[in-house]
Amino acid sequence: MDFVRIANFNNQFEAETAAHLLDGEEIPYNIHSNEALFGEGGVGQYVFLSVASEMEEKARAIMASVSGGGAENV
């Protein structure tokens, strides 16, 4: 299964919150983060969400509906 990056976040908590919406629609996802390795303010810090490529359009629509949060769509 191929995954595509759909949104960037300021922290892992925001990514996990958004991922709960994907759970409700049974969309497979991954949260990618190096926060645990470097902590707050770490070098190269990133958090992003990726979804199964065949569910990308549906997932992007869900993220767009809640884009007032910390997500930056990519």
C-alpha positions in Angstrom: 0.0 0.0 0.0 1.4 3.4 -1.0 1.0 6.4 1.2 1.0 10.1 0.2 1.7 13.1 2.4 -1.4 15.3 2.8 -0.8 17.7 5.7 1.9 19.2 8.0 1.3 20.0 11.6 3.0 22.0 14.3 3.1 19.1 16.7 2.2 15.4 17.1 -0.9 16.2 19.2 -2.5 18.1 16.4 -1.7 15.4 13.9 -3.2 12.7 16.2 -6.3 14.8 16.6 -6.8 15.1 12.8 -6.1 11.4 12.4 -9.1 10.6 14.6 -11.3 12.0 11.8 -9.7 9.6 9.4 -10.3 6.7 11.8 -14.0 7.5 11.6 -13.9 7.1 7.8 -11.7 4.0 8.0 -8.9 5.7 6.1 -5.5 4.2 6.6 -2.9 6.7 7.8 0.6 7.2 9.2 1.9 10.0 11.4 5.5 10.8 10.7 7.4 12.7 13.4 10.9 13.2 14.8 9.5 15.0 17.9 10.2 12.0 20.1 13.9 12.0 19.0 14.6 15.7 19.4 11.9 17.2 21.6 10.4 20.7 21.3 12.5 23.0 19.2 14.7 20.1 17.9 16.7 20.4 14.8 14.7 19.3 11.8 11.5 18.9 13.7 8.6 17.8 11.5 5.2 16.2 11.9 3.1 15.2 8.9 0.2 12.9 8.1 0.1 10.6 5.1 -2.8 8.4 3.9 -3.2 5.4 1.6 -3.0 6.8 -1.9 -6.3 5.4 -3.0 -8.0 7.4 -0.2 -6.1 10.6 -0.8 -9.0 12.6 -2.3 -11.4 11.7 0.5 -8.8 12.4 3.2 -7.9 15.8 1.6 -11.6 16.7 1.7 -11.8 15.8 5.4 -8.7 17.9 6.2 -10.0 20.8 4.2 -13.2 20.8 6.3 -11.2 21.3 9.4 -8.4 23.4 8.0 -8.9 26.1 10.7 -6.7 23.9 12.9 -2.9 23.5 12.9 -2.8 21.6 9.6 -1.0 23.0 6.6 -2.2 21.0 3.5 0.5 19.9 1.1 
